[in-house]
Amino acid sequence: MNFDNNNLLQLTDTVESETEFIPLLPQGEDFAMDEKDIPEELPILPLRNTVLFPGVMIPITVGREKSTKLINDVKNGNKLLGVVAQIDGSTEDPTFKDLYKNGVMAYVVKVLAMPDDSTTVILQGRNRIHLDQEIQSDPYFKAKITPLTVDKVEDENKDFEALMDSIKDLSLKAIKLNPNIPGDAGFAIKNIDSPRFLVNFISSNLNSPLEDKQSLLEVDSLEGRANSLLALLTKEIQMLELKNKIQEKVKVDMDKQQRDYLLNQQMKTIQDELGGGPHEQDIRDLKKKANGKKWAKNVSELFKKELDKLGRMHPSAAEYSIQYNYLETLVELPWNEFSNDNFDLKLASKILDEDHFGLDKIKERILEYLAVIKLKNDMKSPIICLVGPPGVGKTSLGKSVARSLNREYVRMALGGLRDESEIRGHRKTYIGAMPGRIIQSLKKAKKSNPVFVLDEIDKINSSQFNGDPASALLEVLDPEQNSTFYDNYLEVEYDLSKIMFIATANSVSSIHPALLDRMEIVHLSGYLIEEKIEIARRHLIPKQYNEHGIKKSQLSFDKKVLTELIDKYTSESGVRSLDKTIAKVIRNRVRKIVMEEEFEAKIKVENLYDIMGPARFQKDKAIDNKQAGVVTGLAWTSVGGVILFIEVSLSKGKGGFSMTGSLGDVMKESATVAYKYLRANAESLNIPQFAFEQYDVHIHIPEGAIPKDGPSAGITFFTALASAYTQRKVKSRIAMTGELTLRSKVLPVGGIKEKILAAKRAGIKEIILSSENEKDIKEISEKYIKGLSFHFVENAMDVLDIALLNQKVAGGLVLTDSKK
């Protein structure tokens, strides 16, 4: 129900100043006139969006010229006129066709001149009428009318009484549900005794469309009108209940928001009195930090835009901390902030020599690299990748380069990295988002041109779910692209081109091919025993003295002790295990010092058993040549070079061929090639054919728990097989490495320096290599090959000429033909 626009009770204020008393609610049924008193013709007043019902009194504001003329004429006459609703309320100048034909004859109760110079007329509906025919349209409408029947109600009609009670109850409920209806409306409804007027009064005040109200007016039967009214009331109450439910929910939310707002405003006021709120201080700090930044125009504009957004956010909002962290990252990054480079190559060479013993070729390559940068004055040089076994100083070389250049040093461990976001960062919209580790490292370094070591680049793991970090590094390590590196968190490009990247790896085999193509590979080989001794004396022992708080006078190592530690307690190309071993010896002496026990300051070889226990490793030694079919080979591993022994045994059988020793597919194929080539050329070696048909051959490589693979043992397999079948002695202290083909060619292999070091440790004197490996020997320092002689061969038969003696082993196998 709607008592806002047509509120009958509000008329009291309008007529209060008049001397004449106007009853707002008619008494009984006296509002209807007798049909004999109703004129046949009436002036017609069109109403917009309003339907007048019999007995109901409403105020109408008259605005149209025709309507004003009509009211002026009627108020001076019998004060009767016909009131009908317009079909379309938006029609400014309606015709007779634009009016509903059923309406109400009304009585002009009062005409009032309003303070705003408009005219308000108070009308009271009397009888329902039907417009039969238009008589005139100017100056206003006049029409012939027919009175419609006046509804009568039978006395003691229980159904009708119940219907009226329901209408009254629903009306009171609607008034209660609608907060816009004054409480006096309920009082008015309770005091209406006339069923006809009650139905008309409630119909007039229904909050229903014009069409529904007009339909109610056109119902002739009072009972039928009451039933229709009941249906509309029920619908309105349902809408009011739903509306109130929604408003109540919104009100609860709004009350909480208003409460929070008021509390925050009070807090803000208090903080302003005390000197400003924390979030305002945050914004001021960000602005202060930004003032000294040397960032590009686009970054500056982005920062200002995001800072303005932060200023509009409520500090308690979840997005506030995300936005603040983002801006804090922007201002803390070293945009265009560089350390001053020191390109004094003599100083760089001195620092490299101080920090690392040996590695002359590597130091020379690093100095060449620095010289190019100094000459070109930019960083667009190949990225260095230091490849070598563990413990040879790859990572510490990067630190030395940073010290020599006077740059910040950053190390990023890539081992086990499997998420692309670790490189490129997360989008800042995610909870817990952060920049990639490249940007985070620069933030800590506070400079945009550090020496950046990408450690263990060969240990990156690819994941089908989290992207490929190796592919993400392609942009980082490409000098043509990294000036516009895009981090997902920053959402703006960052220049990495001034960074000196140094990658480290143990092997290039597992590095992404495209990534490998972007780097210049520099190989670091293992150390000789003499070099390890010098490294221990110059670096490892002083470092351990310092870490354990012991003085040099309290403990000393001589060369024999260090040699023993290296030979029997470590087995590595680098010096990492040696460092730990020295630390263990020093801890033993520190314990004696603290417990005030007697000990000798100088460590002796015989003391090592008590301190370290029995020797952990037996030095690889070349074996004697008393047994045929055993040949020394050379192999490369991730921890440096090693020697291995290939053993061949013949036994009576049916020509079987077997291999043991955890051999990989490539090594098995290599052994098969050697066997097939030997069988094809048996006649030239005086090996009878029945030896292959009546004897089983077994090839074994000791240390079967260790997997072995690769083609470099081809000539070693061939030599061992030839020695076993011919029973010729193998030359003493000789080792070999090279791949064999079925065409008798000996192909070159890799890891030559590491293999030579292994041969020297084992006491080997002669080494057989492919002639194409001669260039590798020329690149090796003289001190590494001192005491070794090399034989460079092109075919397999040359290997046998060098490695096998014409003398047969004593008590060797005699091949016999069982078919003779």
LINVENTA-V432577 format. One record per residue. N is the residue number from 0. RES is the residue in one small letter. NEAR is the number of other ideal C-beta (glycine too) atoms within 8 Angstrom. Layout:
# LINVENTA-V432577
N&RES&NEAR  N&RES&NEAR
This chain:
# LINVENTA-V432577
0&m&14  1&n&11  2&f&13  3&d&7  4&n&4  5&n&11  6&n&10  7&l&14  8&l&11  9&q&7  10&l&13  11&t&8  12&d&6  13&t&10  14&v&12  15&e&6  16&s&3  17&e&7  18&t&2  19&e&6  20&f&3  21&i&10  22&p&6  23&l&8  24&l&9  25&p&10  26&q&5  27&g&6  28&e&7  29&d&6  30&f&10  31&a&9  32&m&8  33&d&5  34&e&7  35&k&4  36&d&5  37&i&12  38&p&7  39&e&5  40&e&8  41&l&12  42&p&11  43&i&15  44&l&15  45&p&12  46&l&12  47&r&7  48&n&7  49&t&10  50&v&12  51&l&13  52&f&13  53&p&13  54&g&14  55&v&13  56&m&10  57&i&11  58&p&10  59&i&11  60&t&8  61&v&11  62&g&6  63&r&8  64&e&5  65&k&10  66&s&12  67&t&11  68&k&10  69&l&14  70&i&14  71&n&8  72&d&10  73&v&13  74&k&10  75&n&5  76&g&7  77&n&5  78&k&8  79&l&12  80&l&13  81&g&15  82&v&13  83&v&15  84&a&15  85&q&14  86&i&7  87&d&7  88&g&7  89&s&4  90&t&9  91&e&5  92&d&5  93&p&10  94&t&6  95&f&10  96&k&4  97&d&10  98&l&15  99&y&9  100&k&7  101&n&12  102&g&16  103&v&15  104&m&18  105&a&14  106&y&9  107&v&14  108&v&8  109&k&10  110&v&10  111&l&10  112&a&5  113&m&9  114&p&3  115&d&4  116&d&5  117&s&8  118&t&11  119&t&12  120&v&13  121&i&17  122&l&14  123&q&12  124&g&15  125&r&13  126&n&13  127&r&11  128&i&15  129&h&9  130&l&16  131&d&7  132&q&6  133&e&9  134&i&7  135&q&7  136&s&7  137&d&5  138&p&5  139&y&14  140&f&14  141&k&10  142&a&14  143&k&9  144&i&15  145&t&7  146&p&10  147&l&10  148&t&5  149&v&6  150&d&9  151&k&5  152&v&10  153&e&6  154&d&4  155&e&4  156&n&8  157&k&6  158&d&6  159&f&12  160&e&8  161&a&8  162&l&12  163&m&12  164&d&8  165&s&9  166&i&15  167&k&11  168&d&8  169&l&12  170&s&12  171&l&11  172&k&9  173&a&14  174&i&14  175&k&7  176&l&9  177&n&11  178&p&3  179&n&6  180&i&12  181&p&7  182&g&7  183&d&7  184&a&14  185&g&10  186&f&8  187&a&12  188&i&14  189&k&8  190&n&7  191&i&10  192&d&4  193&s&10  194&p&10  195&r&12  196&f&15  197&l&13  198&v&14  199&n&13  200&f&15  201&i&14  202&s&14  203&s&13  204&n&12  205&l&15  206&n&7  207&s&7  208&p&5  209&l&10  210&e&6  211&d&10  212&k&14  213&q&12  214&s&9  215&l&15  216&l&13  217&e&7  218&v&9  219&d&7  220&s&7  221&l&11  222&e&9  223&g&9  224&r&13  225&a&14  226&n&9  227&s&11  228&l&14  229&l&12  230&a&8  231&l&12  232&l&15  233&t&9  234&k&8  235&e&13  236&i&12  237&q&8  238&m&8  239&l&11  240&e&9  241&l&8  242&k&8  243&n&9  244&k&8  245&i&8  246&q&8  247&e&8  248&k&8  249&v&8  250&k&8  251&v&8  252&d&8  253&m&8  254&d&8  255&k&8  256&q&8  257&q&8  258&r&8  259&d&9  260&y&8  261&l&8  262&l&8  263&n&10  264&q&8  265&q&8  266&m&9  267&k&9  268&t&8  269&i&8  270&q&12  271&d&9  272&e&6  273&l&6  274&g&5  275&g&8  276&g&10  277&p&7  278&h&8  279&e&9  280&q&9  281&d&9  282&i&11  283&r&9  284&d&8  285&l&13  286&k&9  287&k&7  288&k&10  289&a&11  290&n&6  291&g&5  292&k&9  293&k&6  294&w&8  295&a&7  296&k&5  297&n&7  298&v&11  299&s&11  300&e&8  301&l&11  302&f&13  303&k&8  304&k&8  305&e&12  306&l&13  307&d&8  308&k&9  309&l&13  310&g&7  311&r&5  312&m&10  313&h&6  314&p&8  315&s&6  316&a&7  317&a&5  318&e&7  319&y&13  320&s&7  321&i&12  322&q&12  323&y&10  324&n&8  325&y&11  326&l&13  327&e&9  328&t&13  329&l&12  330&v&11  331&e&7  332&l&11  333&p&10  334&w&10  335&n&9  336&e&8  337&f&8  338&s&9  339&n&5  340&d&9  341&n&8  342&f&9  343&d&6  344&l&10  345&k&6  346&l&9  347&a&15  348&s&10  349&k&8  350&i&11  351&l&15  352&d&9  353&e&5  354&d&11  355&h&11  356&f&9  357&g&8  358&l&11  359&d&7  360&k&8  361&i&11  362&k&12  363&e&8  364&r&10  365&i&13  366&l&12  367&e&8  368&y&10  369&l&14  370&a&9  371&v&9  372&i&13  373&k&10  374&l&6  375&k&8  376&n&5  377&d&6  378&m&10  379&k&7  380&s&9  381&p&7  382&i&12  383&i&13  384&c&16  385&l&14  386&v&13  387&g&12  388&p&16  389&p&10  390&g&10  391&v&14  392&g&10  393&k&11  394&t&10  395&s&9  396&l&16  397&g&15  398&k&13  399&s&12  400&v&15  401&a&12  402&r&10  403&s&12  404&l&13  405&n&8  406&r&12  407&e&10  408&y&11  409&v&12  410&r&9  411&m&11  412&a&6  413&l&12  414&g&8  415&g&6  416&l&11  417&r&9  418&d&9  419&e&11  420&s&11  421&e&8  422&i&13  423&r&9  424&g&14  425&h&10  426&r&8  427&k&9  428&t&5  429&y&7  430&i&4  431&g&5  432&a&11  433&m&7  434&p&11  435&g&13  436&r&8  437&i&14  438&i&15  439&q&10  440&s&12  441&l&15  442&k&12  443&k&7  444&a&10  445&k&7  446&k&12  447&s&12  448&n&11  449&p&16  450&v&15  451&f&12  452&v&14  453&l&12  454&d&12  455&e&10  456&i&14  457&d&11  458&k&10  459&i&13  460&n&8  461&s&8  462&s&9  463&q&3  464&f&3  465&n&7  466&g&9  467&d&9  468&p&16  469&a&11  470&s&10  471&a&12  472&l&14  473&l&13  474&e&10  475&v&12  476&l&13  477&d&9  478&p&10  479&e&5  480&q&9  481&n&14  482&s&7  483&t&7  484&f&13  485&y&10  486&d&13  487&n&11  488&y&15  489&l&13  490&e&7  491&v&8  492&e&6  493&y&11  494&d&11  495&l&10  496&s&10  497&k&8  498&i&13  499&m&12  500&f&10  501&i&15  502&a&14  503&t&14  504&a&12  505&n&9  506&s&9  507&v&10  508&s&5  509&s&6  510&i&13  511&h&11  512&p&6  513&a&8  514&l&13  515&l&11  516&d&6  517&r&10  518&m&12  519&e&7  520&i&8  521&v&10  522&h&6  523&l&12  524&s&11  525&g&14  526&y&12  527&l&10  528&i&10  529&e&7  530&e&10  531&k&13  532&i&12  533&e&10  534&i&14  535&a&14  536&r&10  537&r&7  538&h&10  539&l&12  540&i&10  541&p&8  542&k&9  543&q&12  544&y&12  545&n&7  546&e&7  547&h&10  548&g&5  549&i&10  550&k&6  551&k&6  552&s&4  553&q&8  554&l&11  555&s&7  556&f&11  557&d&8  558&k&6  559&k&7  560&v&12  561&l&13  562&t&10  563&e&11  564&l&15  565&i&12  566&d&9  567&k&11  568&y&13  569&t&10  570&s&6  571&e&14  572&s&15  573&g&15  574&v&13  575&r&9  576&s&12  577&l&15  578&d&11  579&k&8  580&t&12  581&i&14  582&a&11  583&k&10  584&v&14  585&i&13  586&r&9  587&n&9  588&r&13  589&v&11  590&r&9  591&k&10  592&i&10  593&v&6  594&m&6  595&e&4  596&e&6  597&e&3  598&f&7  599&e&6  600&a&7  601&k&6  602&i&12  603&k&8  604&v&7  605&e&5  606&n&9  607&l&15  608&y&8  609&d&4  610&i&9  611&m&9  612&g&5  613&p&4  614&a&6  615&r&8  616&f&9  617&q&5  618&k&8  619&d&8  620&k&6  621&a&11  622&i&7  623&d&5  624&n&10  625&k&6  626&q&7  627&a&14  628&g&12  629&v&12  630&v&13  631&t&14  632&g&14  633&l&17  634&a&16  635&w&12  636&t&8  637&s&6  638&v&10  639&g&14  640&g&17  641&v&10  642&i&15  643&l&13  644&f&11  645&i&14  646&e&11  647&v&14  648&s&9  649&l&13  650&s&7  651&k&6  652&g&8  653&k&6  654&g&9  655&g&7  656&f&8  657&s&8  658&m&10  659&t&9  660&g&11  661&s&9  662&l&11  663&g&10  664&d&6  665&v&9  666&m&13  667&k&10  668&e&9  669&s&15  670&a&13  671&t&9  672&v&12  673&a&14  674&y&12  675&k&9  676&y&13  677&l&14  678&r&8  679&a&7  680&n&10  681&a&13  682&e&6  683&s&6  684&l&11  685&n&6  686&i&11  687&p&8  688&q&7  689&f&10  690&a&12  691&f&10  692&e&8  693&q&12  694&y&12  695&d&12  696&v&13  697&h&11  698&i&15  699&h&12  700&i&14  701&p&8  702&e&7  703&g&9  704&a&4  705&i&6  706&p&5  707&k&12  708&d&8  709&g&12  710&p&11  711&s&14  712&a&15  713&g&16  714&i&17  715&t&13  716&f&15  717&f&15  718&t&15  719&a&15  720&l&15  721&a&13  722&s&17  723&a&14  724&y&13  725&t&12  726&q&11  727&r&13  728&k&12  729&v&14  730&k&11  731&s&7  732&r&8  733&i&15  734&a&14  735&m&16  736&t&15  737&g&17  738&e&13  739&l&16  740&t&9  741&l&7  742&r&4  743&s&11  744&k&8  745&v&16  746&l&12  747&p&10  748&v&13  749&g&6  750&g&10  751&i&12  752&k&11  753&e&14  754&k&14  755&i&15  756&l&16  757&a&15  758&a&14  759&k&12  760&r&9  761&a&13  762&g&8  763&i&14  764&k&8  765&e&13  766&i&16  767&i&15  768&l&16  769&s&13  770&s&9  771&e&7  772&n&13  773&e&10  774&k&7  775&d&10  776&i&11  777&k&6  778&e&6  779&i&11  780&s&7  781&e&6  782&k&7  783&y&11  784&i&11  785&k&6  786&g&5  787&l&12  788&s&6  789&f&11  790&h&9  791&f&9  792&v&14  793&e&8  794&n&9  795&a&11  796&m&9  797&d&10  798&v&16  799&l&12  800&d&7  801&i&12  802&a&12  803&l&14  804&l&8  805&n&4  806&q&6  807&k&9  808&v&12  809&a&5  810&g&3  811&g&8  812&l&7  813&v&5  814&l&10  815&t&4  816&d&8  817&s&7  818&k&5  819&k&3
